[in-house]
Amino acid sequence: MEGKVFSGQKLILVMLLLGHLHGFSSCIEKERKALLELKKFVMSRCEECEYDSVLPTWTNDTKSDCCQWENIKCNRTSRRLTGLSLYTSYYLEISLLNLSLLHPFEEVRSLDLSNSRLNGLVDDVEGYKSLRRLRNLQILNFSSNEFNNSIFPFLNAATSLTTLSLRRNNMYGPIPLKELKNLTNLELLDLSGNRIDGSMPVREFPYLKKLKALDLSSNGIYSSMEWQGLKNLTNLEVLSLGYNYFDGPIPIEVFCEMKNLQELDLRGINFVGQLPLCFGNLNKLRFLDLSSNQLTGNIPPSFSSLESLEYLSLSDNSFEGFFSLNPLTNLTKLKVFIFSSKDDMVQVKIESTWQPLFQLSVLVLRLCSLEKIPNFLMYQKNLHVVDLSGNRISGIIPTWLLENNPELEVLQLKNNSFTIFQMPTSVHNLQVLDFSENNIGGLFPDNFGRVLPNLVHMNGSNNGFQGNFPSSMGEMYNISFLDLSYNNLSGELPQSFVSSCFSLSILQLSHNKFSGHFLPRQTNFTSLIVLRINNNLFTGKIGVGLLTLVDLCILDMSNNFLEGELPPLLLVFEYLNFLDLSGNLLSGALPSHVSLDNVLFLHNNNFTGPIPDTFLGSIQILDLRNNKLSGNIPQFVDTQDISFLLLRGNSLTGYIPSTLCEFSKMRLLDLSDNKLNGFIPSCFNNLSFGLARKEEITNYYVAVALESFYLGFYKSTFVVENFSSAKEHLILCMAWICQAMN
């Protein structure tokens, strides 16, 4: 007994000694100092960063255990660093990386230097051999940087690497794979998203004999590839060549001989012809993506042998005529099937008695000329995503899809011919529902929000719904996108809706018959960034509730019956880029200060008084047509961006100021139907009037405005066929000015 006690005491002493030697909770001092040097390197490239805000747990406190710092992993026994990430959300200046900063981490296995704005490697002492110091390094992530081909000689020294990611860098031309010939342990190589613009030297891949995964997708490979060399990659399990532009025919038989393939991505590679029969030999294949090609024909019977297949995408191809899914019947492991045509020329033929052996998670059958819901869906119980958009399905939207699939999250039924919308009998957890562009009429279901309280995205636009906006919509606390535009809904918006849906970011109710005051009181729309309620019957003043939506980017309240003055606060919202209040009954003077960027439509109202000389600001399109503005055209100040200035149909007097010639970006100027006099400034001949080319329009909000702009109005007014002439705009718009002057 005493011996056992003595042995136990010795064990405790040994553990205490080991704990003292290894510091228990402390990391290696050399590595702690090296981490702080890395932090200095990051800080030196960030002008706006404060020391405590970047990698805040990396501190000078000697009592702080660097193994507990963020983005760090250590060996539990040796306390040596084994994993390191330098990720930071701050914007850094582009810089070279001195590899000597990494040398203290002798046992590191994983280095993540992605998104670090690095454009090269350097080591003034060891040069290209620098990375050989990291003998245990297995995973190196250099993705999303600015590296080019110059780093390959450095990488060739990291002979222990098994995973190398160089995706989204600036690799260019034929990749010099010979410079990676020493990476004989490499199992995964990711070169996707670069600028490879020559042929791939596949014959050099045999240097990488252990390679299991190769990703060359989303490059600019345009010349022919040495396809036969792929057959030498006998261990390859994952191959991604998607979104490249291979020149010449693609020898499909090369892929068919790669018997170990489990994942094959051939999206968007200009693959022309029928699905190859020999794909049926790839019985280990789990993932096959052939979308965005020019495939024709049908699924070959040999596909029934793909017993391991879980994911199959044939979307966005050139299939025509009848298309059968029968070869998929016995694929018991199939979870995802995605199919669509480019031009609605295919008709998927599914027999009413067809009962496949798979249980899908995702089914997409877009633009397949379906006239009814496929019967086999009655037997699917594990669906998460169903997309039947762009078909010809009519009748009742099936509630049994929800009842049979309690895990269903996404249901897309857009652009069909459904006429009746029935609600499920019990609450469902559906998150995305799109039944827009159908023929559904009748009253909008009163219990909609109560039955589908977890919706995040709902689009029921372009139907024929009538009646009031249901108060139960206020129970959808997670709703972020809601579009019921282009219906016949009426009445006022219920208070339960405007006070409860605090997650709503996009609300579109345009082209209905909603009435009453809009947001007269405080709301909880604290996340709203897009609001479109144009073409309704709203009345009264612009409500107090609207003025609290300070994060708005797009606001369209045009073509209602709003009245009163324009609140100055509305024109100084920090993020507002597009404001359309045209076609209302607004009156009074224009506010003197505008911080709005890009687009402001105030035409067809009753504004009076002069135009403030500070009114333009950063606006690119300003439309004040058809108001009751008076006074002179101001000498606008602090504006450089105006492209469209429309002042037609007011009571402006005086001469046309020559300072308008300073608007170098001016494309369209309309001063017609006013009471101007004097001369047209000769400097107008120096302005480049006319529409901007599409490539010149870089701002999203300006592009949105131009997309629905009123050039049709000007064409019909002036009876002009061709608006390509730069001076034609000026001459025609000035014609009305001259008449007023006479």
LINUR-V915357 format. One line per field, one symbol per residue. ss: DSSP state (H for helix, E for strand, - for the rest). A space follows every 10 residues. Layout:
BEGIN
ss: ???
END
This chain:
BEGIN
ss: -HHHHHHHHH HHHHHHHHHH HH------HH HHHHHHHHHH HHH------- ---------- -----HHH-- -EEE------ EEEEE----- ----EEEEHH HH-------E EE-----EEE EE----HHHH HHH-----EE E-------HH HHHHH----- --EEE----- -E----HHHH -------EEE ----E----- -HHHHHH--- --EEE----- ------HHHH HH-----EEE ---------- --HHHH---- --EEE----- -EEE--HHHH H-----EEE- ---EEE---- HHHHH----- EEE---E--- EEEE-HHH-- -----EEEEE E----EEEE- ---------- -EEEEE---- ----HHHHH- ----EEE--- ---EEE---H HHHH-----E EE----EEEE ---------- -EEE------ EEE----HHH H-----EEE- ---EEEEE-- HHHHH----- EEE----EEE E---HHHH-- -----EEE-- --EEEEE--- ---------E EE----EEEE -----HHH-- ---EEE---- EEEE---HHH HH-----EEE ----EEEE-- ------EEEE E----EEEE- -------EEE EEE----EEE EE-------- ---EEE---- EEEE---HHH HH-----EEE ----EE---- -HHHHH---- ---HHH---H HHHHHHH--- HHHHHHHH-- -----HHHHH HHHHHHHHHH H-
END
